[in-house]
Amino acid sequence: MSADTNKQQEFVLRTLEERNIRFIRLWFTDVLGFLKSVAIAPAELENAFAEGIGFDGSAIEGFARVTESDMLAKPDPATFSILPWRTESPGAARMFCDIAMPDGSSSPADPRNVLRRTLDKAAKMGYTCYTHPEIEFFLFKNPPEAGVAPVPVDQGGYFDHTPAAVGHDFRRQAITLLEAMGISVEFSHHEGAPGQQEIDLRYADALTTADNIMTFRHVIKEVAMDQGFHASFMPKPFTDHPGSGMHTHVSLFKGEDNAFYDPTAEFNLSTVGRSFIAGLIKHAPEITAITNQWVNSYKRLHGGGEAPAFANWGQSDRGALVRVPMYKPKKENSTRIEFRSPDTACNPYLAYAVMLAAGLKGVEEKYILDDSKNPIALPSNLNEAIIEMEKSELVRETLGEHVFEYVLRNKRAEWLEYSRQVSAFELDRYLPVL
């Protein structure tokens, strides 16, 4: 155990006592990106740090077969945070966990471990990966009900500011809770569709960002329930309005230096930056089943509203898959690229793992970035995305055999179930005339 880890554990144990924290929630994420948790008492924590907490992995999506179900959740003390919405005493706190096998080795099914493997590869190449997500979501007046259309909380548009808008109060409360948990927020505003909000998290290393996204989604749901609303990260709930994306700004640093920055190059974008973009462009179709993992995701990608439908890049093209922002030219640390296909309902650990793996492949093999005059189309539905992923050595290697095969099985089943449904469109179109 490193000295830093030991200090972090001591800090956690001391804080529990000082702040009267009686419930510690151990958080982890299944393969589809749903948050799981188990609560333990403070007396169990030292043992949890040393050995982990045993649980039945076969009950978690994608984790283990019944015949190999014993798994361990090992809390990461660096992710300790008191839950600010549990203000009554005794309080509650949370830590993210790494999932291990009984022999102590990392579980191949743990999404956090999948991302860490990619970041370890980047580190061997000399890079630290920083990310900054713009997270969009919808607020509805009513909880989901079968056959009933969702009602947005407002009829606002992009950057709208009206005194009666409920979004202001909602965003203020959500941001206050996020910052109380140590998650820095950069911007927040109303997005383009009725009831649609955007909150942008400040840049951090990619693993911290993925943890923060999981926390963010939980906090947003908590605040919505508290205020009597329903928050949804569904990629495209309305046919005629834009969907919710999770545009992610990415940069690679070598020590203190931004590897994407070259003051003499076009757009101040270095050869490394250009090769990274080329990697994303080349491998975009095969990673789309991970960055856009639901049937509904493709209604956003191919439904207009500045969502990327093609594997292209540009400086000011907000419909491009990869955009080179130019907010602060000649500022080294602000040089970055924006990857625009992920939606807010992805598993952030797996999505960032394949995104970074694609870019790093471009850097490693020195891909040449061409213009975007004849870009290839991204998959137009989940089935096409599955077919592209199935052929991909990059995705198989990045996810590992276990996660790769599970995702394929799960997504094939989802597509089959969707395909056999008779939709409202079919009934409305064909019943009157056929």
N, C-alpha and C positions, 0 to 999 in steps of 0.2 A: 504493500500500500504506500502511495506517495505521501510525502509530508503535507501537501496541499489537501489531499483527500481526508487525511486524518484531522486536520484543522477544521475542514468543512463539517465533518461528522461531529466534532466537539461543539462547534457553533450551533448546529441543529439541536443537539441534546440540551445545551444550555438554554437556548431560546424556548424550547418546550416548557422547561421549568419556570423560566422567568415570566412567560406570557400565558401560563395556565392553559397550554394546548393539550387536550385530552384525546383528540382524534387525529390520526395521521392517515391521510388517504394516499395510497400508492397508485399512481396512474400509469397506464400503458395503453398502447394502441394496437388494435387488431389489423389484419392485412388489408382490410377494406377502408381503414382510417377512422373507425369508431372508437371512442374513448372508453376504456374499461377501468375499474378501480376496485380496490379492496382496502378496508379501513383496519388499522391496527392500533393497539394501545401503546402509549409511550414506553412501557416496560418491555415491549417486544422489539423496540427499534434497534438496540445495539446488536441483537441477534440477527435482525434483518439486514443490517449493514454487513455483518460478518458472513452470513450464510445465505441470506435471501429468505423469502416467504414462499412456502410450497403451495401450488395450486394445480387444478386440473386443466391442463392445456388443451385437452380435447373438446372442452366446452367453449373455446374461443375460436372465432372464424380464422381458419388458415393456420392454426398453431400446430396441432399434433393429432395423430390418429389415436383412437381409444387405447390401442396396444402400447402406446408410448406417451401416456398423458401427463406423467409427473414433470412439472417444470417449476422454476424458481423465479420470483420477482425480486430483483436486487435494487433497492432505492439509490438514486444518484443524489448525494447530498448537495451538489452544486445547483440543483433545481428546486431546493426547498423554498416554499413560500406559504405564508399564512393566507387563508382564504378570507378576503375582506368582507364578503357578504355574510359570513358566519360571525356576526359581531357579538352575539350573546356568549356569556361565559358558561362553561369552558369552550374555548375556541377550537378551530380545526385548521389543519395545514395540509399541504400536498407536496409530494415529490414524484417526479417521473422515475420509472424503473427501466432497467435493462433486464431482458428475459434471458435466463440461463438454463442449460440442461442440468440434470442431477450431478453430472461429473464436473460442473463448474464452467464448461465451455459455453460460448455465446450461442443462443438459439438461432438457427438459420431462418426461423419464421419471424423474428423480431424486426419490425420495420425500422426501429431506431438503429439496430445493428447494421441493417442494409445500408442506410445512409452513412453510418460511421465508416464502413468499409470503403465507400467511394471517397470520403474525406481523407481517409488514411492514404489512399492512392494519390490524391492531390498533394498531400503533404510530402510524399516521397518524390513527387515532381517539383517540390519546393513551393507549393502554393497553399494559401489559405483562402477559402471560398466564403464570400460575404453575399448576403441576400437581403432584399428589402421588398416585402409583398404589399400590394395594394388590394385589400380584401373587400369585395362587394357582397352585399346580401340584401334580402328583402324583409320588410316589417309588414305584417298583416294584422288586421283587426281581429280575425277569427282563427281559431285553431283548425287544422286540416280536417275536412269532412268529405267522405266519398261522394262524388257527384256534385259538390258545391264549389263554385269558383272562389278563389281567395280574394279578399278585399284589402287593397293596400291601405296603409294608415293615412296616406295623403295623396294628392295629385301633383306633387312637386316635380321639378325637372332638375337638370344639372346646375349645381351650385345655388339652387333657389334658397332664398332667405326670407321667410315670412314669419310674423310674430306667432301665428297659431300652429306652426309646424311642430309636430310631436318629436320629429327627428332630433331637434336641438337637445332637448332634455334627455332623450334616450342616449345620444352619443356622449353627452357630458357625463352621465352616470357610468356608462360602459368604460369610457376612457379613465375616469377616476379610479375604478376598480382595477383596470389593467395596470395603471401606473403604481397603484398600491402593491401590486404583485411584482413590480420591477420590470414591467414591459413598457418600453417607451413608445409613445405614439407621435407620429410626425404630422399628419394631416387628418382631417375628417370633414366630410361634406355630404350633401345630398347628391345622389347620382342621377343618371338620365331618365330612369323609369319611375312611375308612381310608387312610392313606398321604398324606393331603393336607396341604400346608404353605402358610403365607402369610408373605411378607416384604414390608414396606411401606418404600418409599423416601421419603426426606425431600423436601419440596417444592423445586422448582427451576423455572426458566423452561421452557416447553414443549419447546423444541428440545433442551435439555440432558436433560430427562426422557426424551425419545424415544431419544436416544443411550444413556442409562443403562439403559433397558429392553432394548435390543439387547445391551448388555454383560452385563446381568443374566442374560438367557436363556442366553448362552454360558457364563458362569461356572457357573450351575446345572448345565448339562450336563457341564462339565469335572469339577466336584466329584462328581457322581453317578458318572461313569465311574471316578474315582479311588477311590471307596468301594465299587465293585462293584454299583451300582444303575443303574436307568434313570429319568431324569427326563422327565416329559412335560407339555407345556402344552396338550395336547388339551382342548378345552372340556368334554366330558362323556364320560369313558371308561366310566362305570358307569351302568346304567339306574336303579338304586335308591339312588344316592348323589348329593349335590349336585355340580354341575360347578364348573369353575374360572373365576372372573371376574377382571377387572382394574378394579375400581371406582376411578374417578379423581376426586380432589378438585380443584376448579378455583376460582381467584379471579382477578379483574382488578385490577391496581393502576394508579393514576394518580400517577406519581412515588412518594412514600413512603406515599400514602394508599390504603387498600383501597376500591375503587369499589363493592364489594358491601355495605359497612357503613353502616348508618344507625341511630344509637342510639335514635331515636324510633320506628322502624318495627317492625312485627310480625316476630318472629324476628331483629330487628336487620338485616333484609335490605332494601337500598336499592332504589329504582326500577330502577337499572341491573341489579342482581342479579335482580330479578323479570322484567325483560324478557329477560335472558340465559336464564333457565329457560324462559320462554315460547317462545324461539327453538328451544331443544332439544326441547321438547314438540312444537311444530308440525312440525319437520323430521325428527323421530326416524325415522319409517318409511323415508324416502328415504336416510338415512345408514347404516342398519343393515347393508346389504351390505358396507360398509367396516369398521364396528366389529365385525361378526360375519360374517366372510367365508367360513366353511367350512360344508359340509353339516351337520357335527356341531355347529356353534355353536347351531343352533336346537333341538337336544335339550336344551341347557342353558337357553335363554331360556324355553322352554315346558315345562320339566320340573320346575317347582317349586324348592324349596330357596332361597327368597328371590331368585331371579333375576327381573328385570322382564319381564313379558309384555305390559304396557300402557304407553302414553306418558302417565304420570301423575307427580305429585309430592307430597311430603308432608314433614313434619318428622321423624316417628319411624317411618314406614312403610318397613321394610327390603326390601319387595318392589317399591317404587316405582322408576321409571326415574331420577328425580331426587330426592335427599333433601337436606334442609337440616340438617346436623349441628348439634347444640347442646351440644357438649362444654364449651365455655368461653364462656358468654354474656357479652356486653358487652366482650369482648376483640376489639378492632378487627381485628387481623391474623389472627385465627382464623376470621373470618366467610368462609364458602365454601359451595359446593354440591358434591354428590357425584353424579357421573354413573355409573350402575351397569350399563349394558348391555355395554360392551366386554369381550371376553374376552382371555385372555393369548396367544392365537394370532393376534391381528390384526397388521397392519403399524402400529406405533405412530405413525409419521410421518403416514400417511394418516388413521388413526383420529382423531388429535388435530387434524389439519387440518380435517376435516369437522365434528368436535365443536365446535371453536372458531368455525368459520364459521357454524354454525347459531346458536350463542349470540350472536355478534356481529351477525348479521342481525336478531335480536330487539332488540338494543340500538339498532342503527342505525335501525330502523323503528319503535321504541317499541312493541313488542308488549305487549299487556295479558295478564297472567297470570291465568287463570281457575282456579276450583277444579277438582278432579279427579274430579267425580262421574260423568261419562260419558266416560272416556278411550278413545281409539282403541287398537286392538290393534297391537302391533308385528308385523311379518311373521312368519308361523308356520313358514316354511321358506325356503331360499335362493332358490327360484324367485320367491316373492312379493317378497322383498327386491330381487332383480334388476329386477323389473317397476317397483317404486317408484323405484329409483335411476335407471332409464332415463328416467323422466319428469322428473327433477330438474334444474332449471337451476342450483340452488345447488351440487350435487355436481359437475356438469359444469364449472362455473366454478372451483370450488375445486381440483379435481384437474388441470384442464387437459384439453384434448381427447385428447391422446395416452394419458394414464394412464386416463382415463375409458373410452375405447373398449377399451383392453387389458383392464381389469378386467371389463368386460361380457362380452367374448369368452371370457375365461378361466373366469368363473363360470358362464356358460351351458354350456360344455363340461363342467365339473365336475358340474352338475346333471343333464345328459343322461346322463353316465356312471353316476351314482348311481341315477337313475330306472330304468335298464334292468337293474340288478342284481337277481337273485333272492336275497332275504335269508334268513337262518336262521329268522327269524320266519315267513316264508311257508312254508318247508319243514316246520317244526314244526307249524304250524297246519293246513295244507291237505293235505299228503301222507297223513296217517292217515284223512281223512274224504272226500276227493274222488277 
